Amino acid sequence: MKPLIVPFFISHQGCPRHCVFCNQRTISGQGGDLPGSEEMRAAIAAAASGKGRRVEVAFYGGTFTSLPLSDQRRLLEPLQPMLASGEITGVRLSTRPDAVDGETARFLRAHRVTTVELGVQSMDDRVLTAAGRGHGAAATERAFAFLKGAGIAVGAQLMPGLPGDTAETSLESLQRVLVLGPAFLRIYPTVVVAGTELAELWRRGSYSPMELDRAVSLCALMLRVATGAGVPVIRIGLQATAELEAPGTVLAGPWHPAFRQLVEGELWRELLFSLTVDIPEGSEVKLACAPARISDVVGQRRRNLERLATERGLTVARVVADPQCSPFELKISYSGGTVAGSLFP
């Protein structure tokens, strides 16, 4: 069972610079004040009450390891008794690659931090410069080495579609991160948010974001590559918040409140099309998959079934749940027999 995450948002706290794409308070829908010890204890107790699940505390947003050391201690030390008693089982935080060195890793380990998420964004130095990150890919490689050497799990955030980025450089960044052995990934295709430098670049015509379909295709390929390498992708696309969905917040780019569903649906569409290549046009077919995968196979608003009809001339009579199917398996039956395949053969 997945742990219950109790999040505390410290948006922009500790950040040494404003990257061109960033407006953390809008993206997270949360303020950035540092929580006090009593606030943290109360939130942990309320979240864990009666749930019967492992509990982890997370500090999201900002650059945790660039906070003054006194603030880092103020946030981490109240958690130590709860870690010792088992009331909470882990602490995770997010930071920049260039805000991690050997001393930082040892400090985090001494305070029982279990997971660090690095805002990698790209492994292309030109893209990082254009995004205003202030560091190169080598900083990410060093941060991974320090943290993993201290026994801390490391996750990575990637942002395809930044200024100067291409599908090719996004995939190269992914491959370079996979070599470092991340525990998990988050993939956030770049969107233009009001109040950012990127918004000004877009208004001046100096930046063109990816269109939604292109971003879906690229992220589907990134998901396929990461999953094939055994690395879970725990989020694709920004989490929908009231702030992000408010008119005038997202100005351009591949924003969609169900972006991951679009991405996973695209993988199933590709499998559908590859398995039906030899099925005669005009045939009626029945699809079978794992129960939890039906909505992905069908696609958002039945998009996959409609494309199968318009582009392949095939009518889907039924989509049925088959408990015998693995989460990645699809079976297609028609008058000539049955064909089967997997997203990750």
N, C-alpha and C positions, 0 to 999 in steps of 0.2 A: 504494500500500500504506500502511495506517495505521502511524503511528510506534509503536514499542514504548515504553510508558510505564513508567518506574521510579519507583514512588511512595514517598514518605516521609511518614508521618502524624505531625503535631504537634498532636494533639487538644487543644483548649482553650488552647494556648499563644498568648499575646498577646490573648486575648479580654478585652475590658474589662467584660463582664457575662455572666451566664448567661441566655440566652433561655429562654422557658417550655418550649420543645419539645426542648431540646438535652441530650443526653448523648453527646458525641462518642466517648468511648472505647468505649461499648457499640455505637454505630451503626457505627463503623469497624472494630471488632474489633482495634484497635491501641492501644498506649500512646502517650503524648504527649511523650516525651523528645526533645530536639533531637538529630539524628544528628551524629556527628563526621565530619570530612573523610575519614578512612580508611574508616569504615563506608560512606560514600556511594560512594567509589571502588570498594570491593569489590562493593557491590550493583550498580553500573552495569556493571562488568566481567563479573560473573556473569550478569546478565540479557542482555547484548548478545552473549555468546560464541556464535559460530557461527550467529547468527540472520539476519544479512544485512539487517537493517532499520534505518531511522532510529531513533534513541533520543532520547527526551525525559525530563527529570527533572521530577517534580511534587511539590510540597509541599501536602498536603491537610489539611483540618481546621484549627482554630485561626484566628487572624487574623494572617497573616504580616506585614503592614505595620504592625501595632501592636506587634510585637516590638521590643525595644531595637535601635537601629541597629547596635550591635556584633554582636548575634545575627544580624541580617539579613545583614550582611557575612560573618559566620562561615559561614553556609550557602551564600551565593552565590559568594564569591570562589574556593573550591576548584574550582568548576565552570568558571571562566573559561578555563583552559588547555584543557580538554576541548571547550569551545565553539569556541575558536580553531582547534583541530586537526580539528574535525569529528567527534570521538568521540561527542559528543552534539550534537543539532541544535536543541534548544530547552529552555526552562525555563518551567514553568507553576506558578502558585500560587493559593491561594484567600484571600480577605480580605473584609472588610465594606465596603460603599459609603462609610461615614463615616470610613474609615481610609485614604482616598485623596485627595491634593491634588496640585497641580502639582509640588511638590518631590518627593513620593513617586513620581509617574510618571516624572520625570526620573531619579531614582535607579534605578528598576527598568530603565529603558531603558539606562542606562549599564552595568548589570550583565547586559545581554542577556536579560532576561526577555521571553519572546515572547507569553505568554498569561496573563491574569488572570481567574479566575472570581470573580464577585461574588455573595455571598449576598444576593440581592435579596429573596427570599421573597414580597414583595407590593409593589404600588405604591399601596396604599390606606393612608393615614396612620393611620386608626383601627385597622386590622388590625395594622399595625406597632407601634402603641402597646400593644395588647392582648397582643402576642407578646413585649413587653419588649425590642424591638430598640434603642430609644434614638435613632432617627433617622427621618426621613421620606423620602418618595419623591424629594424634591429632591436628597438626597444621592446617590442612584443616578444621577440625570441628570448631576450634576457629575462623579461618578467616571467614567462613560462618556466624558464630554468630555475629561477630563484624560488618561485612558489611551489613547483612540483618537488624541488629539492627539500623543501620544508614539510613535505607531506600534505600539502593543501591542494584540493581539487581545483582545476582551473576551467572556467567556461569562457567562451569568446562570443562577442557580438560583432556581426558583420553588417555593413550597409551598402549593398549594391546600388549603383546609380548616383553616387556622389559626383561632383564636378570632375571632369576628366576621366571618369570611370567608363568602362565598356563591359559588355558581357564577358569578353575574354579575360580582362583583368580581374573581374569579380570571381571568375572560376579559378584563376591562378591564385588569388588571395585565399580562396577556400582551400585549395590543395596545400598551400604553404602552412595554413593553420592546422589542417588535419595531420600534417607531419609532426606537429608539436604535441599531439596527443591530448586534445581538449576532452573534458568530461562531458561537455554538451555545447550546443551552439544556439544562438538566437540570430535570426536573419530579419533585418528591418530594411526593406527597400525604401530608398530616400523619398520623402515627401516634402513639399514646400510648406512650412508652417509660418503663419503671420508672426511678425516680430523678430525674424531672424535675418542674418545677412544674406542667406540664400534667397529669401523672399525679394530682397532688393536686386540681386543678380538676375532672378527670374523676371522681375518687372522691366529691367533694362535689356532683356533679351540675351543676357550673357550665359544663361543656364537653361537647358531644356531637360525637364525630368522625363523618366521613362513613362510610356503609356501603360495603362493597366495590363493589357494583354501581354505585352512584352515582359513586364515585371513578373507576371504569373508564370510565363514560360521559363524565364531565367531562374526564378526561385524553385520551380518544380525540378529543374535540373540540379540545382544546388542541394535540394532535399534528397534527390535520388543518390547523388554522389556521397553525401554525408552519411545517409542511412546505410548505403552499401559499405562504407568504411567502419560501420559499427558505432557511429557517434550520433546520439539522439539530438534532434532539433526541437527544442522545447517551446519555441515560439517563432512564428513567421508573421511579420506585419505588426504594426503598433496595436496595442490593446485599445479597443474602443472606449472612450470616456465621454462624458457630457461635454467637456471642454473641446475635445477634438471634433466632435460632431456638431458643434455650434457653427452657424453660418459665419463665414469669413475667417475661420481658423486654418483649415487646410486649403491653401490657395491653388495648388497644382500637384500633380504626381499621382502615383498608384495607390491612393488611399481607398480602402474598402473595409467595412466593419467585419466582414467574414473573409478576410484575405487568405487565411490558411485553408479554408474550405475550397476556395477557388484553386489554390495551388495543388492540394491533394486531389481535387476533382480532375485537374489537368493530367496528373499521373495516371489516373484510371482511364481517362479518355485515350491517352496514348496506348495503354494496354488494350482497351476495347478495339481500337483501330488496327492494332497489329494482329490481334487474334481473329478478326473478321475479314482479313484481306482476301481469303479464298472462299468466303461464303457468298453465294450468288445474290446479286441485287434482287430485291423484292422478297427476300426470305423473311420469315418471322422467327425471332430468336427469343430464348429465355435465358436470363442471366442469374447466376447464383454466386453468392459471396458470403463472407462472415457477417453475422447479424449487425455488428457495429459499423460495418463498412457500406451499408446500403446507400446512405445519403451521399457518400463520397462517389460511389459508382454512378449513381443517378446524376450527380452534379447539381450545383446550386440552380434552383428553379428548372430542374430537369434538363439542364444545358447539354449534358453528354448524350442523353437519349435523343434530343432534338437534332444534334449534329450527326449522330449515327443515322438518323432518318434522312436528313437533307444531303449529307455528303456521301453516304454509303448506300442509301436506299433500303435500309433494314428497319423493320418494325420490331420494337421490343414488346413482346406480349406480357411478360412478367419479369419482375426482379424479386428473387426469393432469398431468404436467409438460410444459409446452410452451415450449421454448427461444425461440420466436418472440414470446412474451408479454413485455412490459415488466414490471419489478418491481411495478408498481401495477395491472396489467391482469388482468381476469377474463373468461373466455368461458364461457357456459352454453349447452349444446346440449340440445334436446329434440325430440320428434316434429314440432313445428311450425317448427323452424328453430334459429337460433343468435342469441343476444344477447350483447353485449359492453359493457364499461364499464371505467372507471378510478377508483381511489381519489381521484386528483387530476386531474380532467379539464381 
